[in-house]
Amino acid sequence: MPTVLAQRVAARIAPVITDLARGTYGGQRNVYGDAWRERVDGSDATLVATGALKSKVKFAAVGTLIRVVLGTRYAKYQIGMRRILPAPSAPLPTEWSARIEREAQDEIRKELKS
């Protein structure tokens, strides 16, 4: 894929992945659909108390790459504890892969038509 097209694909996919990631915050399930562990006191865990983590975590296109921007100092803890994002060594969730594939194909089709 030409670099310019790969950059456009990355720019198109970054907000899509951001929306997918933010969609898991209130559902008490990680990006793979597994339930979160309860809190130490036995109550259900949520990540929406202040909304800071949800509103600040995002994905950004940097050239042909897509990087996560955490936005809060405690985001790394929640990523590890709740798996609110896929692990670097793990496969992407099926829904994420399908959406990325669709968006990439649409961008490639646009390029081929021009």
C-alpha atoms as one frame of an Amber mdcrd trajectory, in Angstrom:
protein
   0.000   0.000   0.000   1.417   3.434  -0.842   2.477   5.445   2.208   0.049
   8.307   1.543  -2.862   5.870   1.373  -1.685   4.088   4.535  -1.616   7.460
   6.311  -5.196   8.189   5.247  -6.297   4.720   6.365  -4.654   5.241   9.775
  -6.287   8.674  10.137  -9.676   7.181   9.303  -9.304   4.214  11.659  -8.033
   6.085  14.751 -11.389   7.681  15.724 -13.215   4.419  15.004 -10.972   2.522
  17.415 -11.372   5.326  19.963 -15.156   4.884  19.857 -14.847   1.110  20.178
 -12.546   1.441  23.189 -14.780   3.986  24.917 -17.769   1.707  24.405 -16.434
  -0.774  26.967 -16.161   1.621  29.913 -19.691   1.389  31.302 -20.395  -2.234
  30.471 -18.205  -3.878  33.115 -16.618  -6.024  30.413 -13.211  -5.786  28.807
 -12.645  -5.395  25.070 -12.859  -9.189  24.661 -16.237  -9.430  26.454 -14.933
 -10.922  29.709 -16.458  -9.586  32.943 -14.287  -7.363  35.129 -13.298  -8.524
  38.570 -15.278  -7.036  41.449 -13.700  -4.390  43.613 -12.044  -5.389  46.873
 -15.221  -4.432  48.781 -17.315  -6.711  46.516 -19.041  -3.927  44.587 -19.189
  -3.762  40.808 -16.342  -1.897  39.173 -17.048   0.923  36.747 -14.803   3.399
  34.986 -17.237   6.270  34.740 -17.056   7.928  38.181 -15.626  11.182  36.815
 -15.435  10.305  33.129 -11.827  11.521  32.886 -10.353   8.243  31.701 -13.093
   7.655  29.144 -12.968  11.185  27.774  -9.182  11.398  27.516  -8.086   8.009
  26.220  -7.983   8.060  22.437  -6.164   6.683  19.455  -4.235   8.989  17.155
  -2.742   8.438  13.729   0.969   9.180  13.594   1.925   8.718   9.989   1.009
   5.150   9.102   0.839   4.038  12.746  -1.973   4.268  15.257  -0.974   5.027
  18.834  -2.950   5.215  22.021  -2.986   8.480  23.981  -3.765   7.643  27.601
  -4.497  11.097  28.975  -4.538  10.262  32.696  -1.795   9.083  35.010  -3.795
   6.072  36.170  -4.760   4.836  32.691  -1.903   2.299  32.592  -3.219   0.705
  35.777  -6.746   0.355  34.384  -5.449  -1.000  31.082  -3.668  -3.771  32.960
  -6.354  -4.348  35.574  -9.507  -4.118  33.455  -8.077  -4.727  29.960  -9.870
  -1.686  28.622  -7.535  -1.913  25.629  -6.150  -4.954  23.849  -2.783  -6.131
  25.106   0.069  -5.465  22.641   0.764  -9.184  22.272  -2.903 -10.239  22.058
  -5.032 -10.348  18.934  -7.518  -7.531  18.413 -11.113  -8.193  19.420 -13.134
  -9.590  16.511 -15.370  -6.503  16.343 -12.319  -4.234  16.177 -10.720  -6.261
  13.393 -13.937  -6.239  11.362 -14.389  -2.465  11.707 -10.742  -1.774  10.856
 -11.023  -4.002   7.793 -14.223  -2.253   6.633 -12.808   1.230   7.104  -9.543
   0.335   5.355 -11.378  -1.220   2.423 -13.612   1.847   2.070 -10.584   4.145
   2.014  -8.830   1.944  -0.542 -11.956   1.900  -2.733 -12.062   5.687  -2.627
  -8.428   5.793  -3.759  -9.051   3.385  -6.625 -12.009   5.450  -7.884  -9.991
   8.682  -8.001
